[in-house]
Amino acid sequence: MSDQRIGYAFQREVPVHASADVVVIGGGPAGTAAAISAARCGKRVILLEKSGQLGGMGTLGNVSIFMPIGNVTGIYREIIAETLAQYLPEDHDKSIAPQYSPFLLRHYLNEKMKKEGVSVYYHADFVGTLHEGRRVSAVVVSTREGLRAFEGSQFIDCTGDARVAIDAGVPYVSGRDEDGLTQPMTLMFMMQNTGKPVTPVLPEGCYEYNDVSELPQGRRLYWERNNDGTLLVNMTRVKGNGARIEDINYAETEALRQVFSVANYLQRNGFETYVLSHIAGQVGVRETNQIAGLYTLTEDDVVGGRRFEDVVAQTNYEIDIHSPDGKKTTDERKVSGYDIPYRCMVPESFDNLLVAGRAISATHVAMSSMRVQPTCYALGQAAGIASSLAIESGRPCRDVDAAEVHGKLLEQGVRFKK
Ligand SMILES: Cc1cc2nc3c(=O)[nH]c(=O)nc-3n(C[C@H](O)[C@H](O)[C@H](O)COP(=O)(O)OP(=O)(O)OC[C@H]3O[C@@H](n4cnc5c(N)ncnc54)[C@H](O)[C@@H]3O)c2cc1C
């Protein structure tokens, strides 16, 4: 059809709903920590979250286990102390991997934001940026009352997908260098031990798996750490990039089919007394977009245990790449520990925008290690502090003094390994 439109110009007068010193977009691990740390620096903070809950993949995606990163420090340590005190190590440089209730974390984060004085807007889905030169002036958000603008002095993109940065024009890459393929998606679910035999369920259209080799990941991967009969299962796998429309559409239905199929397999193979008790409301997305920042974290940095003057987070979580090309393999390689520099969160082209969480500037291999929740909390905490310092000093984010960031991180309970 030759007269088919290829697009529409869309112009609207959008009312300003609220303003703050720091506007954080995305309420996952990075976003909640960024909001808390900026508020603790005395800033007025707005946190915009597209769903009805905070915690990101840790609650929405039911990734309800914190992977070990070689330290328990800062806001992450506080969360452990306040919700999982039995796991709190005495020192900051210890590893823990606690399984938790995503429902309790969701409630905890709601209450925490109230205590910290953060203005949270739920069901506030980022739509676009308004910017003049090198400064973002507002973000347009789809709310329950239509489009609204939120103004700020500083913006922190914690959407996981770098949605804000990309909309503003920040360059980015996705996936592996050679073909752009990202890690696959997984719909997490839980099963509950009923203590008595149950009848396995297999809805129409699902698969009957009879051998481990037939399972989507070719392996069993689950945790039952809390003696309460809750089994957390990470065994589905769908190829695709969760930031693409067609890929996520396919993943939501295919992953649900796999959930019922895996649960049915487990009910016949070792978990005869377990029922399916919870399925995350959305498929979990591991990897989508990485911004081009002032520095890009590389595989060499991760493998070589590189240290940086402007360190803002430390981790020794392994390289952990679920096969991006539809295979059942996972590339897992232990690492001894490395630093993540502040510059990975700073886009070159803007003065008042940072990107925290899994979408920082990192290669495909490096992000596979830095992407876990405790590290994203650490990055968010540093981003909230750096944004606050940028306001106080009147400097662009790129010129915020690393020593001052370190001073504030120390005040907020962060300890780095030398
Ligand atoms: C299947 C799976 C298993 C994993 N296993 C583990 C594990 O065992 N342990 C571990 O520690 N980590 C694990 N991870 C990694 C970890 O969960 C994520 O990498 C981490 O949550 C990323 O944090 P984040 O804050 O960058 O982003 P996210 O957790 O993705 O949070 C982003 C937030 O931004 C919101 N948002 C997105 N777009 C918009 C928008 N347009 N407007 C407003 N808000 C928006 C989202 O709703 C979400 O709340 C796993 C991840 C997946 C997907």
The ligand as an SDF file (V2000), in Angstrom:
LIG
                    3D

 53 58  0  0  0  0  0  0  0  0999 V2000
   15.3070  -14.4150   35.4460 C   0  0  0  0  0  0  0  0  0  0  0  0
   16.3090  -13.6220   36.2060 C   0  0  0  0  0  0  0  0  0  0  0  0
   17.0160  -14.2300   37.2180 C   0  0  0  0  0  0  0  0  0  0  0  0
   17.9150  -13.4790   37.9750 C   0  0  0  0  0  0  0  0  0  0  0  0
   18.5240  -14.0670   39.0470 N   0  0  0  0  0  0  0  0  0  0  0  0
   19.1120  -13.2650   39.9640 C   0  0  0  0  0  0  0  0  0  0  0  0
   19.4300  -13.7940   41.2400 C   0  0  0  0  0  0  0  0  0  0  0  0
   19.2430  -14.9800   41.5180 O   0  0  0  0  0  0  0  0  0  0  0  0
   19.9450  -12.9380   42.1630 N   0  0  0  0  0  0  0  0  0  0  0  0
   20.2050  -11.6200   41.8840 C   0  0  0  0  0  0  0  0  0  0  0  0
   20.6760  -10.9150   42.7720 O   0  0  0  0  0  0  0  0  0  0  0  0
   19.9330  -11.1110   40.6580 N   0  0  0  0  0  0  0  0  0  0  0  0
   19.3610  -11.8910   39.7160 C   0  0  0  0  0  0  0  0  0  0  0  0
   18.9870  -11.3850   38.4960 N   0  0  0  0  0  0  0  0  0  0  0  0
   19.4170  -10.0260   38.1080 C   0  0  0  0  0  0  0  0  0  0  0  0
   18.6520   -8.8980   38.7630 C   0  0  0  0  0  0  0  0  0  0  0  0
   17.3620   -9.2760   39.1590 O   0  0  0  0  0  0  0  0  0  0  0  0
   18.5160   -7.6700   37.8380 C   0  0  0  0  0  0  0  0  0  0  0  0
   19.6140   -7.5200   36.9900 O   0  0  0  0  0  0  0  0  0  0  0  0
   18.3510   -6.4370   38.6880 C   0  0  0  0  0  0  0  0  0  0  0  0
   17.0850   -6.5020   39.3220 O   0  0  0  0  0  0  0  0  0  0  0  0
   18.4730   -5.1770   37.8720 C   0  0  0  0  0  0  0  0  0  0  0  0
   18.1700   -4.0790   38.6990 O   0  0  0  0  0  0  0  0  0  0  0  0
   17.7750   -2.6890   38.0420 P   0  0  0  0  0  0  0  0  0  0  0  0
   17.3640   -1.7890   39.1380 O   0  0  0  0  0  0  0  0  0  0  0  0
   18.8360   -2.2590   37.1070 O   0  0  0  0  0  0  0  0  0  0  0  0
   16.5260   -3.0210   37.0770 O   0  0  0  0  0  0  0  0  0  0  0  0
   15.1570   -3.7780   37.3350 P   0  0  0  0  0  0  0  0  0  0  0  0
   15.2200   -4.7170   38.4550 O   0  0  0  0  0  0  0  0  0  0  0  0
   14.7580   -4.3170   35.9930 O   0  0  0  0  0  0  0  0  0  0  0  0
   14.1720   -2.6050   37.7190 O   0  0  0  0  0  0  0  0  0  0  0  0
   13.7770   -1.6470   36.7630 C   0  0  0  0  0  0  0  0  0  0  0  0
   12.5210   -0.9620   37.2780 C   0  0  0  0  0  0  0  0  0  0  0  0
   12.1820    0.0910   36.3810 O   0  0  0  0  0  0  0  0  0  0  0  0
   10.8120    0.0340   36.0740 C   0  0  0  0  0  0  0  0  0  0  0  0
   10.6350    0.6010   34.7370 N   0  0  0  0  0  0  0  0  0  0  0  0
   11.0280    0.0700   33.5600 C   0  0  0  0  0  0  0  0  0  0  0  0
   10.6500    0.8550   32.5380 N   0  0  0  0  0  0  0  0  0  0  0  0
   10.0250    1.9110   33.1010 C   0  0  0  0  0  0  0  0  0  0  0  0
    9.3820    3.0550   32.5650 C   0  0  0  0  0  0  0  0  0  0  0  0
    9.2720    3.2420   31.2320 N   0  0  0  0  0  0  0  0  0  0  0  0
    8.8110    3.9570   33.4140 N   0  0  0  0  0  0  0  0  0  0  0  0
    8.8730    3.7580   34.7670 C   0  0  0  0  0  0  0  0  0  0  0  0
    9.4480    2.6730   35.3280 N   0  0  0  0  0  0  0  0  0  0  0  0
   10.0160    1.7660   34.5040 C   0  0  0  0  0  0  0  0  0  0  0  0
   10.4800   -1.4530   36.1460 C   0  0  0  0  0  0  0  0  0  0  0  0
    9.0890   -1.6590   36.3360 O   0  0  0  0  0  0  0  0  0  0  0  0
   11.3180   -1.8880   37.3350 C   0  0  0  0  0  0  0  0  0  0  0  0
   10.6510   -1.7230   38.5360 O   0  0  0  0  0  0  0  0  0  0  0  0
   18.1240  -12.1070   37.6770 C   0  0  0  0  0  0  0  0  0  0  0  0
   17.4220  -11.5010   36.6360 C   0  0  0  0  0  0  0  0  0  0  0  0
   16.5180  -12.2410   35.9160 C   0  0  0  0  0  0  0  0  0  0  0  0
   15.7330  -11.5650   34.8420 C   0  0  0  0  0  0  0  0  0  0  0  0
  1  2  1  0
  2  3  1  0
  2 52  2  0
  3  4  2  0
  4  5  1  0
  4 50  1  0
  5  6  2  0
  6  7  1  0
  6 13  1  0
  7  8  2  0
  7  9  1  0
  9 10  1  0
 10 11  2  0
 10 12  1  0
 12 13  2  0
 13 14  1  0
 14 15  1  0
 14 50  1  0
 15 16  1  0
 16 17  1  0
 16 18  1  0
 18 19  1  0
 18 20  1  0
 20 21  1  0
 20 22  1  0
 22 23  1  0
 23 24  1  0
 24 25  2  0
 24 26  1  0
 24 27  1  0
 27 28  1  0
 28 29  2  0
 28 30  1  0
 28 31  1  0
 31 32  1  0
 32 33  1  0
 33 34  1  0
 33 48  1  0
 34 35  1  0
 35 36  1  0
 35 46  1  0
 36 37  1  0
 36 45  1  0
 37 38  2  0
 38 39  1  0
 39 40  1  0
 39 45  2  0
 40 41  1  0
 40 42  2  0
 42 43  1  0
 43 44  2  0
 44 45  1  0
 46 47  1  0
 46 48  1  0
 48 49  1  0
 50 51  2  0
 51 52  1  0
 52 53  1  0
M  END
$$$$
